[in-house]
Amino acid sequence: MQVREFHQSDCEALVAILKANLQYGDAESDGPDAMRRVRECPAAVFLVAEDGGVPVGFVRGVYDGSKALIHIVSVRPDLQRRGIGTALVRAAAQRFRERGATSLAVTVPGDHLSFWKRLSFRLTTRIMVAHSIEAVTGEQDT
């Protein structure tokens, strides 16, 4: 298994992984076009774990010049608990560290706390999320 940068050809496999893990929200924020936008974002880290030339997991996060934040880690369900997620998080943390980050946070679904605790994360606060930027800006269609 190797961890490498995201390639556009990974989109189909990564969407399948998200769907298998019930992490696929919608095409606009999780689909191939969103993945391509993330790849082009200079603040983003988007890494893929590959085994035998096939994507088996990925991690996405951002660094704002001070702090880093991992938004998602997803590994094929049949390959979980084999160190792939840990390798992805460590590789992302190293990339963030190289950019100058001194802290790393993660948005965590409640059922995965033990994974993050094993990697020295600790629960501090909960993050509130607006799943529609239009709702926040007041530009929502009625």
JORACOR-V129970 format. One record per backbone hydrogen bond with DSSP energy under -1.0 kcal/mol. NH is the residue of the N-H (numbers start at 1). CO is the residue of the C=O. Records with the same first field share a line. If there is no record, write none. Layout:
NH = CO ; CO
This chain:
2 = 50
4 = 48
6 = 46
10 = 7
11 = 8
14 = 10
15 = 11
16 = 12
17 = 13
18 = 14
19 = 15
20 = 16
21 = 17
22 = 19
23 = 18
30 = 26
31 = 27
35 = 31
36 = 32
37 = 33
38 = 34
39 = 35
40 = 36
41 = 38
44 = 41
45 = 61
47 = 59
48 = 4
49 = 57
50 = 2
51 = 54
54 = 51
56 = 49
57 = 49
58 = 74
59 = 47
60 = 72
61 = 45
62 = 69
63 = 43
64 = 67
68 = 103
69 = 62
70 = 105
71 = 60
72 = 60
74 = 58
76 = 56
79 = 76
80 = 77
87 = 83
88 = 84
89 = 85
90 = 86
91 = 87
92 = 88
93 = 89
94 = 90
95 = 91
96 = 92
97 = 93
98 = 94
99 = 95
100 = 97
101 = 96
102 = 66
105 = 68
107 = 70
112 = 109
116 = 112
117 = 113
118 = 114
120 = 117
121 = 116
136 = 132
137 = 133
138 = 134
139 = 134
